Amino acid sequence: MLRIAIAVCSLLLLGAGIWLVPKWVTQPIQDKLLVRVQAELDARGASEVQARLEGRDLQLKGNSRQLDRELVDALASVKGVRDIRLIVTETAAAPAVPEIPFSYTELLYEGNTLSLGGNHDPGNAISQRLQSLPLAGVVFHDLSLPNDSRPPVHWQPVLDSALQYIPHLSELRVMVTPQRIEARAYATEIAPIDALKRELDDLASRFTLDLDWVETQDTLALRAQQTLAGQRGAMSVEQRAQACQADMDALLSANRLEFKRGRVELDANAEQILISVRELLSECAGLPLEVQAFTDSRGAESLNLSLSEKRAQAVVEALVRVGIDSSLLSAKGFGEANPIASNDTAEGRARNRRIAIQVLLP
């Protein structure tokens, strides 16, 4: 019986020893593991997450934003952690948007080169769109915005609209701010300009923005030219010829074509005047023209006639060089005939030495 009692007591003591070992031996191990876990939390800026160990099992307590997948994976890789249990206390609120997250973005296109500036990085979507455009170059400048900031919702739709019209425009400037869109554009045709303006009008209405659309002087001139062309398109041939003749007379009265004294070479200012004649003739499409040259009465009449004929032909050739159809042009010299002023004074003789362009009926 004594032996049995001794054996039972030994077993009880052994059981007590087995119960006591984890407290004496495993507690330092848990403490070291908890230190490693806390160090990982601090390194990842998650010191607000509460960590607790039950043996080698880790319990984390925090909100849904704090307990993201990246943090959990990092803690699972800490040496000694066997399993992780999450206790989500609440759903994290979305980060507050900064009071001034965005100032402006400016897009400028001219000379087949586009520059994009402001305080917002365009991101991959806009960068890919730029790469698809037939541009000589793309320049990014002054693009800086805090990482936690974001542009307004209308930013990308406005830039997308502007970029899709670049292949059809000669110049474009668009500035996007939180409250407004500023834009100006120029092209050789009105249609793409008006299409872009309509699209920006729609975006401004949709996002409750102010649209500041600026018509360039070139665009205004193009509109006037097309309006005039439309009006003349409704005229009879005779009416169109009369209107074109009036414009031609006014142009050459204000801008005289001059020759070197006694020569048939036009002076240096002639080319720009001839370009203006070409632009005017776009409104008189299809009407034939006669270039007429006159001289003063000094010198032999036959020599004056020959000189005027050569000068008229020289103007015809110059008009062809600036792009006017040669089949619509003819030359005629009148010499000293048909004076418009007295040949007795220097001023009168200067007025008689002239070039006229007569619009003819087909």
Buried (B, 14 or more C-beta within 10 A) or exposed (E): EEEEEEEEEEEEEEEEEEEEEEEEEEEEBBEEBBEBBBEBBEEBEBEEBEBEBEEEEBBBBBBEEBBBEEBEEBBEEBEBBEEBEEEEEEEBEEEEEEEEBBBBBBBBBEEEEBBBBBBBBBEEEBEEBBEEBEBEEBEBEEEEBEEEBBBBEBBBBBBBBBBBBBEBBBBBBBBBBBEBBBBBBBBEEBEBBBBBBEBBEEBBEEBEBEBEBEBBEEBEEBBEBBEEEEEBEEEEEEEBBEBBBEBBBEBBEEBBBBBEEEEBEBEEEBEEBBEBBEBBBEBBEEBBBBBBBBBBBEEEEEBBBBBBBBBBBBBBEBBBEBEBEEEBBBBBBBBBBEBEBEBEEEEBBEBBBBBBBBBEEE
